[in-house]
Amino acid sequence: MRKNDSRLFIKNDAAYVAVVFASVIFFIFLLAAQIFSGVTQARIFFGVSLLLLSFVMNVFEGKFGFYISFALNFVQFMIYTYEYIVMKAESAPILLAMTFVIMLIDMLLQYYIIKVAAKIQGIESAKRNERGKAIRKELEDEMFSRTSLIVNHEVMGSHQNLSEALGRTSIDALTTLPGRDMITERADKLIREDIANMQESETPDSACRPFTVVYLALDHFDNITRAIGHKSMDLFIQNMAHRLREAADPTDIVARIDDADFVILFRRALTPEAEAKYADKLAKEASRAFAAGIDSMNASINYGTAHYPSDSRHAGELIAMAEERMSKASAGITEEQNTSSDEGGELFKNKTKDEIVAFFERAIADGSLHMVYQPCFTASHELTGFEAFLRFERDGGIIPPQVFLAAAENAGYMRRIGGYSMENSLDALAKINKIDPSLTMNINISSLQLREPDFIQSFSNIVSGTDCNVENLILDLQEESLITSLADIRMTIEELATTGVKMALDNFGRGYSSFNAIPLLPVSILKLDGHFTSSLATDATVRILTRSAISLMHDIDITVTATGVGQEDQFDILVGSGCDRFQGLFMGPAIAADDLESFVKNAGL
């Protein structure tokens, strides 16, 4: 049975409805008995009973009980008024006065209950804020103390700083610029504020405020450092930081990410030509740090850009994407800016919030928006479970998830989408567990959903409406949540863990990953991002990092799942690296909901 923790006395929905129904019937019975009674003392007795019953309904049945009791008392008041004016009943004045008093008391009592509830909510909110501050302090202390969980620098070779994703202060000590954490948090704050503004606007698309990330870095940093020494390089980095800060627009944010790597974030609307000109100006200014008069060093500065929201709606991923484009520019590889995320976006452009919501409602009703389930296997191709995905098919094509999910989030429709996904996935889990009780179901949960005040209650209501084994349910947390929202969602995650639900860290390697943060949450599974695993066959650094990450996770009893495994060579490398589970087209395509049960039955043959 479903429960509602917002009610003080009767939390079970079925019991609440039964009590309300019984109290209304009893009230009508007492009122009828009073009306047909000819004895004054009996009428007054029934009147007192009705007053007490009204008071009990007001207190124990909450706001709905107040509305019902007030309505019944009003009917009672009108009956007494008729008896007093028309029938001249002897007891009518007393009963009329009693009814008026109880109606007045009910209103005062309800006003007092509302005021007390508001105070309690304020106190709880203050406690939550204090708890959040304590968690942030605890996270900082724990992250710096977990030195044994940092990837071995010798194994990582020249990529030693990948192991220090969160192991640094927000302000860079060498340059006094914002550090990686601060620029990531700033970008995430801009994104969250922008999404909130779009949700409040009638036309979300018109309220969007894009911004650009420029990743700028010194080429051949290691070689130059070995040639001139670390002390000299520190001075050059300080000089670069000063020149970038002076050359950048005053409204832009300049941050040092790592070594001689810098990020510039700006929200000004520039044409592609003006943006390239501005980035060139910054690169040239940074290169002047290595030139003095007739003397100069052979130092080149490369840059790459990424844009919110067309490239990504995640801060860490935007910075990582700009860095990747910078690396390709350094290698002489030209690349068209990513436009795939705009594919299908015209469906939602310039539409009002109501039009977007109606669009999604029609899609759910006609089945255009539906669930599919990606199977997950062991190295020996044994089925272990599924991951649930939403798919949006229209006019024979597929709308990319990043497009329709962004539109749903902007229109404030993600709660409905999340509920639809959760309900269907849990129903599917219940069905496949009747065939194989060991199979699991992964469901993606965003930090936005986890920040909802009533998420736990909503989740419990959905679970209670299904027959699924909750211990076979795995909630996939986005890696971005660890970097930007950990303090806000940690209490919710810990409460979820007490229900028996397992947690998986999804999209690992998509943005700026942190090994240190993983043991701070009840995460039992780590999922390597598909973009990360796609480079295994061609990038030796990615292979080294993959082996190191898998080994590290196994040391702390965390299972590793590789997603996006599309080719046999990727699969072989992952198996050789010790990966536990695998998803992707090489293992098998996503299964439609109607075919799920037959697929499970055939997998067991």
C-alpha positions as CSV (number, residue, x, y, z in Angstrom):
1,M,0.0,0.0,0.0
2,R,1.2,3.5,-0.7
3,K,2.1,5.8,2.1
4,N,2.1,9.6,2.4
5,D,4.7,10.8,5.0
6,S,3.3,14.4,4.8
7,R,0.3,13.4,6.9
8,L,0.9,13.4,10.6
9,F,-1.4,10.6,11.9
10,I,-2.7,8.4,9.0
11,K,0.1,7.7,6.5
12,N,-1.4,4.8,4.6
13,D,-3.5,6.0,1.7
14,A,-6.0,3.2,1.9
15,A,-6.5,3.6,5.7
16,Y,-6.8,7.4,5.2
17,V,-9.6,7.0,2.6
18,A,-11.4,4.5,4.8
19,V,-11.2,6.8,7.9
20,V,-12.4,9.8,5.9
21,F,-15.3,7.9,4.5
22,A,-16.3,6.4,7.9
23,S,-16.2,9.8,9.6
24,V,-18.4,11.4,6.9
25,I,-21.0,8.6,7.2
26,F,-20.9,8.8,11.0
27,F,-21.3,12.6,10.8
28,I,-24.4,12.3,8.5
29,F,-25.8,9.6,10.8
30,L,-25.5,11.8,13.9
31,L,-27.0,14.8,12.1
32,A,-30.0,12.7,10.9
33,A,-30.5,11.3,14.4
34,Q,-30.5,14.9,15.8
35,I,-32.9,16.2,13.2
36,F,-35.5,13.4,13.8
37,S,-35.1,13.6,17.6
38,G,-37.9,15.6,19.4
39,V,-36.1,15.7,22.8
40,T,-34.1,18.9,23.4
41,Q,-31.5,17.2,25.6
42,A,-31.0,14.5,22.9
43,R,-30.6,17.1,20.2
44,I,-28.0,19.0,22.3
45,F,-26.2,15.7,23.0
46,F,-26.0,14.9,19.3
47,G,-24.9,18.5,18.6
48,V,-22.0,18.1,21.1
49,S,-21.1,14.8,19.5
50,L,-21.1,16.4,16.0
51,L,-18.8,19.2,17.3
52,L,-16.4,16.7,18.8
53,L,-16.4,14.7,15.6
54,S,-15.8,17.8,13.5
55,F,-12.8,18.7,15.8
56,V,-11.4,15.2,15.4
57,M,-11.7,15.3,11.6
58,N,-10.0,18.7,11.5
59,V,-7.0,17.5,13.6
60,F,-6.5,13.8,12.5
61,E,-7.5,14.0,8.8
62,G,-5.4,17.0,7.8
63,K,-6.3,19.8,5.4
64,F,-8.8,17.5,3.5
65,G,-10.5,16.7,6.8
66,F,-10.8,20.4,7.5
67,Y,-12.5,21.0,4.2
68,I,-15.0,18.2,4.6
69,S,-15.8,19.0,8.3
70,F,-16.2,22.7,7.5
71,A,-18.6,21.9,4.6
72,L,-20.6,19.5,6.8
73,N,-20.7,22.1,9.6
74,F,-21.9,24.7,7.1
75,V,-24.8,22.4,6.1
76,Q,-25.5,21.8,9.7
77,F,-25.5,25.6,10.3
78,M,-28.0,26.2,7.5
79,I,-30.3,23.5,8.9
80,Y,-30.3,25.1,12.4
81,T,-30.9,28.5,10.8
82,Y,-34.0,27.1,9.0
83,E,-35.2,25.5,12.3
84,Y,-34.7,28.8,14.2
85,I,-36.4,31.1,11.6
86,V,-39.1,28.9,10.2
87,M,-39.8,26.1,12.7
88,K,-39.1,28.1,15.8
89,A,-37.4,25.1,17.4
90,E,-36.5,25.5,21.1
91,S,-33.0,24.0,20.8
92,A,-32.1,25.8,17.5
93,P,-30.5,28.9,19.0
94,I,-28.1,26.8,21.2
95,L,-27.2,24.5,18.3
96,L,-26.8,27.4,16.0
97,A,-24.3,29.1,18.4
98,M,-22.4,25.8,19.0
99,T,-22.0,25.2,15.2
100,F,-20.8,28.8,14.7
101,V,-18.3,28.5,17.5
102,I,-16.9,25.1,16.2
103,M,-16.6,26.5,12.6
104,L,-14.7,29.5,14.0
105,I,-12.5,27.2,16.1
106,D,-11.8,24.9,13.1
107,M,-10.6,27.9,11.0
108,L,-8.4,29.2,13.8
109,L,-7.0,25.7,14.4
110,Q,-6.3,25.2,10.7
111,Y,-4.6,28.6,10.6
112,Y,-2.4,27.6,13.6
113,I,-1.6,24.2,12.0
114,I,-0.5,25.9,8.8
115,K,1.7,28.3,10.7
116,V,3.3,25.5,12.8
117,A,3.9,23.4,9.7
118,A,5.6,26.4,8.0
119,K,7.8,26.8,11.1
120,I,8.7,23.1,11.1
121,Q,9.5,23.3,7.4
122,G,11.7,26.3,8.0
123,I,13.6,24.5,10.8
124,E,14.0,21.4,8.7
125,S,15.3,23.5,5.8
126,A,17.8,25.2,8.1
127,K,18.9,21.8,9.4
128,R,19.3,20.5,5.9
129,N,21.4,23.5,4.9
130,E,23.6,23.0,8.0
131,R,23.9,19.3,7.2
132,G,24.9,20.2,3.6
133,K,27.7,22.5,4.9
134,A,28.9,19.8,7.2
135,I,28.9,17.3,4.3
136,R,30.9,19.6,2.1
137,K,33.5,20.0,4.9
138,E,33.5,16.2,5.4
139,L,34.0,15.6,1.7
140,E,37.0,17.9,1.6
141,D,38.6,16.2,4.6
142,E,37.9,12.7,3.3
143,M,39.1,13.4,-0.2
144,F,42.4,14.8,0.9
145,S,42.9,11.9,3.3
146,R,42.4,9.1,0.7
147,T,45.8,9.2,-0.8
148,S,45.8,5.4,-1.1
149,L,43.1,5.7,-3.7
150,I,45.0,8.0,-6.1
151,V,46.1,6.3,-9.3
152,N,49.8,5.4,-9.3
153,H,51.7,8.2,-11.1
154,E,54.3,5.8,-12.6
155,V,51.5,3.8,-14.1
156,M,49.9,6.9,-15.5
157,G,53.1,8.2,-17.0
158,S,52.8,11.7,-18.3
159,H,49.1,11.9,-17.4
160,Q,49.8,12.0,-13.6
161,N,47.4,14.9,-13.0
162,L,44.4,12.8,-14.1
163,S,44.7,11.2,-10.6
164,E,44.2,14.5,-8.9
165,A,40.8,15.5,-10.2
166,L,39.5,16.7,-6.9
167,G,42.7,16.7,-4.8
168,R,43.3,20.4,-5.0
169,T,42.0,23.7,-3.6
170,S,39.5,25.8,-5.6
171,I,42.0,28.7,-6.0
172,D,45.2,27.8,-7.9
173,A,48.1,28.6,-5.6
174,L,50.6,29.3,-8.3
175,T,48.5,31.8,-10.4
176,T,45.7,32.8,-7.9
177,L,43.3,32.0,-10.7
178,P,40.2,29.8,-10.1
179,G,41.1,26.1,-10.3
180,R,39.5,23.2,-12.0
181,D,36.9,22.7,-9.2
182,M,35.9,26.4,-9.1
183,I,35.4,26.7,-12.9
184,T,33.5,23.4,-13.1
185,E,31.2,24.5,-10.2
186,R,30.8,28.0,-11.8
187,A,29.8,26.4,-15.2
188,D,27.5,24.0,-13.4
189,K,25.8,26.9,-11.5
190,L,25.3,28.8,-14.8
191,I,23.7,25.7,-16.3
192,R,21.4,25.1,-13.3
193,E,20.3,28.7,-13.2
194,D,19.7,28.7,-16.9
195,I,17.6,25.5,-16.7
196,A,15.6,27.1,-13.8
197,N,15.0,30.2,-15.8
198,M,13.8,28.2,-18.8
199,Q,11.4,26.2,-16.6
200,E,9.9,29.4,-15.4
201,S,9.5,30.9,-18.9
202,E,6.5,30.3,-21.1
203,T,8.9,29.8,-24.1
204,P,11.9,28.0,-22.7
205,D,14.0,28.3,-25.9
206,S,13.9,32.1,-25.8
207,A,15.1,32.1,-22.1
208,C,18.2,30.0,-22.8
209,R,21.5,31.8,-22.3
210,P,24.3,29.9,-24.0
211,F,28.0,30.2,-23.0
212,T,31.3,29.1,-24.5
213,V,34.3,27.3,-23.0
214,V,37.8,27.9,-24.5
215,Y,40.5,25.4,-23.5
216,L,43.9,26.8,-24.1
217,A,47.2,24.9,-23.5
218,L,50.9,25.0,-24.1
219,D,52.1,22.4,-26.6
220,H,54.9,20.0,-25.6
221,F,54.7,21.1,-22.0
222,D,56.7,18.1,-20.7
223,N,59.6,18.6,-23.1
224,I,59.8,22.3,-22.4
225,T,59.7,21.7,-18.7
226,R,62.5,19.1,-18.8
227,A,64.6,21.6,-20.8
228,I,64.2,24.6,-18.6
229,G,63.3,23.1,-15.2
230,H,60.1,23.3,-13.0
231,K,61.1,26.5,-11.3
232,S,61.5,28.4,-14.6
233,M,58.3,26.8,-16.0
234,D,56.4,28.1,-12.9
235,L,57.4,31.6,-13.7
236,F,56.3,31.2,-17.3
237,I,52.9,29.8,-16.2
238,Q,52.5,32.8,-13.9
239,N,53.3,35.1,-16.8
240,M,50.8,33.3,-19.0
241,A,48.1,33.6,-16.3
242,H,48.7,37.3,-16.0
243,R,48.6,37.9,-19.8
244,L,45.4,35.9,-20.2
245,R,43.7,37.7,-17.4
246,E,44.6,41.1,-18.9
247,A,43.7,40.0,-22.5
248,A,40.4,38.4,-21.6
249,D,37.2,40.5,-21.4
250,P,36.5,41.7,-17.9
251,T,33.3,39.7,-17.8
252,D,35.0,36.4,-18.7
253,I,36.3,33.9,-16.2
254,V,39.9,32.7,-16.6
255,A,40.9,29.5,-14.7
256,R,44.0,27.3,-14.6
257,I,43.1,23.7,-15.1
258,D,46.5,22.0,-15.0
259,D,50.2,22.6,-15.9
260,A,50.0,25.3,-18.6
261,D,46.4,24.5,-19.4
262,F,43.8,27.3,-19.0
263,V,40.1,27.6,-19.5
264,I,38.2,30.8,-20.4
265,L,34.5,30.9,-19.9
266,F,32.3,33.6,-21.5
267,R,28.6,34.2,-22.0
268,R,28.9,36.9,-24.6
269,A,27.1,36.2,-27.9
270,L,29.8,36.0,-30.6
271,T,29.7,34.9,-34.2
272,P,31.9,31.9,-35.1
273,E,34.3,34.3,-36.8
274,A,34.4,36.6,-33.8
275,E,34.8,33.7,-31.4
276,A,37.8,32.3,-33.4
277,K,39.3,35.8,-33.5
278,Y,39.0,36.2,-29.8
279,A,40.5,32.7,-29.1
280,D,43.4,33.5,-31.4
281,K,44.0,36.7,-29.6
282,L,44.1,34.8,-26.2
283,A,46.5,32.2,-27.7
284,K,48.8,34.8,-29.1
285,E,48.8,36.8,-25.8
286,A,49.7,33.6,-23.8
287,S,52.5,32.8,-26.2
288,R,54.1,36.2,-25.6
289,A,55.0,34.9,-22.1
290,F,57.7,32.9,-23.9
291,A,59.1,35.8,-25.9
292,A,61.2,38.8,-24.8
293,G,62.7,41.2,-27.3
294,I,64.9,39.4,-29.7
295,D,64.9,36.2,-27.6
296,S,62.0,33.8,-27.8
297,M,61.3,30.1,-27.0
298,N,59.7,27.7,-29.5
299,A,56.4,27.6,-27.7
300,S,53.0,27.2,-29.5
301,I,49.6,27.6,-27.8
302,N,46.6,25.6,-29.1
303,Y,43.0,25.9,-28.2
304,G,39.6,24.2,-28.6
305,T,36.1,25.4,-27.8
306,A,32.8,23.8,-26.6
307,H,29.4,25.4,-26.3
308,Y,26.5,25.1,-23.9
309,P,23.9,23.8,-24.6
310,S,24.6,22.6,-28.2
311,D,27.6,20.5,-27.2
312,S,26.6,19.4,-23.7
313,R,24.6,20.3,-20.7
314,H,27.2,19.1,-18.2
315,A,30.1,21.3,-17.0
316,G,32.8,18.7,-16.8
317,E,31.9,17.3,-20.2
318,L,32.1,20.7,-21.8
319,I,35.6,21.3,-20.5
320,A,36.7,17.8,-21.5
321,M,35.2,18.3,-25.0
322,A,37.0,21.6,-25.4
323,E,40.2,19.9,-24.3
324,E,39.7,17.1,-26.8
325,R,39.3,19.6,-29.6
326,M,42.4,21.4,-28.4
327,S,44.4,18.2,-28.5
328,K,43.2,17.5,-32.1
329,A,44.1,21.0,-33.1
330,S,47.6,20.4,-31.6
331,A,47.9,17.2,-33.7
332,G,46.8,19.0,-36.9
333,I,43.4,17.3,-37.0
334,T,40.6,19.6,-38.2
335,E,37.2,18.9,-36.8
336,E,33.8,20.2,-37.5
337,Q,32.0,21.5,-34.4
338,N,29.6,19.0,-33.0
339,T,26.1,19.5,-34.3
340,S,24.6,16.1,-33.7
341,S,23.0,17.4,-30.5
342,D,20.9,19.8,-32.6
343,E,19.5,17.0,-34.7
344,G,15.8,16.9,-34.0
345,G,16.0,20.1,-31.9
346,E,13.8,22.0,-34.3
347,L,10.9,20.1,-33.0
348,F,11.0,22.1,-29.8
349,K,12.4,25.4,-31.0
350,N,10.2,28.5,-30.3
351,K,7.5,26.3,-28.7
352,T,5.8,27.3,-25.5
353,K,6.0,25.2,-22.3
354,D,2.4,24.0,-22.8
355,E,3.1,23.0,-26.4
356,I,6.2,21.0,-25.3
357,V,4.3,19.2,-22.5
358,A,1.4,18.4,-24.9
359,F,3.9,17.1,-27.4
360,F,5.3,14.7,-24.8
361,E,1.9,13.6,-23.6
362,R,0.9,12.7,-27.1
363,A,4.2,10.8,-27.6
364,I,3.6,8.8,-24.4
365,A,0.0,8.1,-25.4
366,D,0.8,6.9,-29.0
367,G,3.9,5.0,-28.0
368,S,6.4,7.3,-29.8
369,L,8.2,7.7,-26.5
370,H,8.8,4.2,-25.1
371,M,11.3,2.1,-23.2
372,V,14.0,-0.2,-24.6
373,Y,16.3,-2.4,-22.6
374,Q,20.0,-2.9,-23.3
375,P,21.3,-6.3,-22.2
376,C,24.4,-6.6,-20.0
377,F,26.7,-9.7,-20.2
378,T,29.7,-11.2,-18.5
379,A,32.9,-11.9,-20.4
380,S,31.5,-15.4,-21.1
381,H,28.4,-13.9,-22.6
382,E,26.2,-14.8,-19.7
383,L,23.2,-12.4,-19.3
384,T,23.3,-10.5,-16.0
385,G,20.6,-7.9,-16.5
386,F,19.5,-4.9,-18.5
387,E,19.7,-1.1,-18.6
388,A,16.5,0.8,-19.3
389,F,16.6,3.6,-21.9
390,L,13.9,6.0,-23.2
391,R,13.6,6.0,-27.0
392,F,11.8,8.6,-29.0
393,E,10.8,7.6,-32.5
394,R,9.2,10.0,-34.9
395,D,8.5,9.8,-38.7
396,G,10.7,6.8,-39.0
397,G,13.7,8.4,-37.3
398,I,15.0,8.6,-33.7
399,I,15.2,11.9,-31.8
400,P,18.6,11.9,-29.8
401,P,18.1,11.5,-26.1
402,Q,20.1,14.6,-25.3
403,V,17.6,16.6,-27.4
404,F,14.3,15.4,-26.1
405,L,15.5,15.1,-22.5
406,A,16.9,18.7,-22.6
407,A,13.5,19.9,-23.9
408,A,11.7,18.0,-21.2
409,E,14.0,19.5,-18.5
410,N,13.6,23.0,-19.8
411,A,9.8,22.7,-19.8
412,G,9.7,21.3,-16.2
413,Y,8.5,17.9,-17.5
414,M,11.4,15.7,-16.2
415,R,9.4,14.6,-13.2
416,R,6.8,13.0,-15.4
417,I,9.4,11.5,-17.7
418,G,11.3,10.2,-14.7
419,G,8.2,8.6,-13.2
420,Y,7.2,7.1,-16.6
421,S,10.7,5.6,-17.0
422,M,10.8,4.3,-13.4
423,E,7.3,2.7,-13.5
424,N,7.9,0.9,-16.8
425,S,11.4,-0.3,-15.8
426,L,10.2,-1.7,-12.5
427,D,7.3,-3.5,-14.2
428,A,9.9,-5.0,-16.6
429,L,12.1,-6.0,-13.7
430,A,9.2,-7.8,-12.0
431,K,8.5,-9.7,-15.2
432,I,12.0,-10.9,-15.9
433,N,12.6,-11.8,-12.3
434,K,9.7,-14.3,-12.5
435,I,11.8,-16.0,-15.2
436,D,15.3,-15.4,-13.6
437,P,15.4,-14.0,-10.1
438,S,19.0,-13.0,-10.4
439,L,18.6,-10.5,-13.3
440,T,19.1,-6.8,-12.5
441,M,17.7,-3.6,-14.0
442,N,19.7,-0.3,-14.3
443,I,17.7,2.9,-14.3
444,N,19.3,6.3,-15.0
445,I,18.7,8.9,-12.3
446,S,19.7,12.6,-12.7
447,S,21.0,14.8,-10.0
448,L,18.0,17.0,-10.7
449,Q,15.7,14.2,-9.7
450,L,17.7,13.4,-6.6
451,R,17.5,17.1,-5.5
452,E,13.7,17.0,-5.5
453,P,12.5,17.2,-1.9
454,D,10.0,14.4,-2.2
455,F,12.0,12.0,-4.4
456,I,12.3,9.3,-1.7
457,Q,8.5,9.4,-1.2
458,S,7.8,9.3,-4.9
459,F,10.3,6.5,-5.4
460,S,8.8,4.5,-2.6
461,N,5.3,4.9,-4.0
462,I,6.3,3.6,-7.4
463,V,8.2,0.6,-5.9
464,S,5.2,-0.2,-3.6
465,G,3.0,-0.4,-6.7
466,T,5.1,-3.1,-8.3
467,D,6.1,-6.7,-7.4
468,C,9.8,-6.2,-8.3
469,N,12.7,-7.3,-6.1
470,V,14.2,-3.9,-5.1
471,E,17.5,-5.6,-4.4
472,N,17.8,-6.3,-8.1
473,L,17.4,-2.6,-8.9
474,I,20.5,-0.5,-9.7
475,L,20.2,3.3,-9.9
476,D,22.8,4.8,-12.3
477,L,24.1,8.1,-11.0
478,Q,25.8,10.5,-13.5
479,E,29.4,11.1,-12.9
480,E,28.7,14.8,-13.0
481,S,26.7,14.4,-9.8
482,L,29.9,13.6,-7.9
483,I,31.7,16.7,-9.1
484,T,28.9,19.3,-8.8
485,S,26.1,18.1,-6.7
486,L,27.5,15.6,-4.2
487,A,26.8,17.6,-1.1
488,D,23.2,18.2,-2.2
489,I,22.3,14.6,-3.1
490,R,24.4,12.6,-0.6
491,M,21.7,12.4,2.0
492,T,19.2,11.2,-0.5
493,I,21.5,8.6,-1.9
494,E,22.3,7.3,1.6
495,E,18.6,7.0,2.4
496,L,18.0,5.1,-0.9
497,A,20.8,2.7,0.0
498,T,18.9,1.7,3.1
499,T,16.1,0.3,1.0
500,G,18.4,-2.3,-0.6
501,V,18.8,-0.5,-3.9
502,K,22.3,-0.7,-5.4
503,M,24.1,2.3,-6.9
504,A,26.2,2.6,-10.0
505,L,28.4,5.5,-11.1
506,D,27.5,6.1,-14.7
507,N,29.4,7.9,-17.5
508,F,32.8,7.5,-15.8
509,G,35.5,9.1,-18.1
510,R,33.0,11.5,-19.9
511,G,34.1,14.6,-17.9
512,Y,36.7,15.2,-15.2
513,S,36.6,12.0,-13.2
514,S,37.5,11.6,-9.6
515,F,38.7,8.3,-8.1
516,N,38.8,9.9,-4.7
517,A,35.1,10.6,-4.6
518,I,33.9,7.1,-5.4
519,P,34.4,5.5,-2.0
520,L,32.5,8.4,-0.3
521,L,29.1,7.1,-1.6
522,P,27.5,3.6,-1.4
523,V,28.5,2.9,-5.0
524,S,29.1,-0.7,-5.8
525,I,29.4,-0.5,-9.7
526,L,31.4,1.8,-11.9
527,K,30.4,2.2,-15.6
528,L,33.0,3.2,-18.1
529,D,31.5,5.7,-20.6
530,G,31.1,4.6,-24.2
531,H,33.1,7.6,-25.5
532,F,35.9,6.5,-23.2
533,T,35.9,2.9,-24.3
534,S,35.7,3.7,-28.0
535,S,39.3,4.9,-28.0
536,L,40.7,1.7,-26.4
537,A,42.0,0.2,-29.7
538,T,43.7,3.3,-30.9
539,D,44.9,5.2,-27.7
540,A,47.5,3.6,-25.5
541,T,46.9,6.2,-22.8
542,V,43.3,5.3,-22.5
543,R,44.2,1.6,-22.3
544,I,46.6,2.3,-19.4
545,L,44.0,4.4,-17.6
546,T,41.4,1.7,-18.2
547,R,43.5,-1.1,-16.7
548,S,44.5,1.2,-13.8
549,A,40.9,2.2,-13.1
550,I,39.6,-1.4,-13.2
551,S,42.4,-2.6,-10.9
552,L,41.8,0.2,-8.5
553,M,38.0,-0.4,-8.4
554,H,38.5,-4.2,-7.8
555,D,40.8,-3.3,-4.8
556,I,37.8,-1.6,-3.2
557,D,35.3,-4.2,-4.2
558,I,33.6,-2.2,-7.0
559,T,32.4,-4.0,-10.1
560,V,33.3,-2.4,-13.4
561,T,30.9,-2.4,-16.4
562,A,32.0,-1.1,-19.8
563,T,29.3,0.6,-21.9
564,G,29.3,1.3,-25.6
565,V,31.3,-1.8,-26.5
566,G,30.8,-1.8,-30.3
567,Q,33.7,-3.9,-31.7
568,E,35.5,-7.1,-30.9
569,D,38.9,-5.5,-30.4
570,Q,37.4,-3.3,-27.7
571,F,35.8,-6.3,-26.0
572,D,39.1,-8.2,-26.1
573,I,41.0,-5.4,-24.5
574,L,38.4,-4.9,-21.8
575,V,38.4,-8.6,-21.0
576,G,42.2,-8.6,-20.8
577,S,42.0,-5.6,-18.5
578,G,39.7,-7.5,-16.1
579,C,36.4,-5.7,-16.8
580,D,33.5,-7.5,-15.2
581,R,30.4,-6.7,-17.4
582,F,29.8,-5.4,-20.9
583,Q,27.1,-3.5,-22.8
584,G,27.0,-2.4,-26.4
585,L,26.1,-3.4,-29.9
586,F,28.9,-6.0,-30.0
587,M,27.1,-7.7,-27.2
588,G,23.6,-7.2,-28.5
589,P,21.2,-4.4,-29.5
590,A,18.6,-2.9,-27.2
591,I,15.4,-5.0,-26.7
592,A,11.9,-3.7,-27.1
593,A,9.6,-4.1,-24.0
594,D,7.3,-6.6,-25.8
595,D,10.3,-8.8,-26.6
596,L,12.0,-8.7,-23.2
597,E,10.5,-11.8,-21.7
598,S,11.1,-14.0,-24.7
599,F,14.7,-12.8,-24.9
600,V,15.3,-13.7,-21.2
601,K,13.8,-17.2,-21.8
602,N,16.0,-17.8,-24.8
603,A,19.1,-16.5,-23.1
604,G,18.7,-19.3,-20.5
605,L,18.8,-22.0,-23.2
